[in-house]
């Protein structure tokens, strides 16, 4: 009698565990899809105007800023990589919000200058966009 009750309880526990796993998997898939859709539909980064004022008198030349030397306007950022489970933070860094060029090359509106400050997952596979389809 005890054995039968134990077996029934174990079966109930297995069923409940399976139900909970399925529920967690569905929620995980929903969250992953939400994350990926936010990444694909994120507003593009708008080009920033150089903070250097222009000379109105013509008595001095307007200095050129390459964007490579702008360090004041930064904010912290994370690089997230989609995995089979939840997105994973693989690096911490900074975004240079006023940079308009990188190594004297103008940045397009959907590109930002960033630096990596700390690597959290050294062997992470970071996908890179390419023109090849």
C-alpha positions, 0 to 999 in steps of 0.5 A: 500500500505504501509503495503504491502511494509513493509511486502515485506521489512520484508520478504526480511530482513528475507531471508537475515538474514537466508542467513547470518546465514547459511553462518556464520554457514558454516564458523563456521563449517569449522573453527571448523573442521580445528581446530580439525584436527590441534589438531589431527594431531599436531606433537607429543612433542619430548623428551628433553635431560637433560641440565646437562653436563656429567663428562668427568674426573670421578672426580665427580658424574653426578647429576641426574635431575628428570625434576620436578625441571626444571623451566627455560625453560617454555612458556605460553600456553592455554587449548582449549576445542571444543564447539558447536561454536568456541574452547574456552580457559578454562585455561592459564598455562605454559609448562615446555619444558625441563621436562622429568619426572613428580613426578619421572615418565618418560614422554612419547614423546607425553606428556608434563608437564604443570601447570595451572596458571589461570582458565578462565572457572571453570565449563568447561568440559575438555575431557580426553583420555582413553584406553576404546573404 
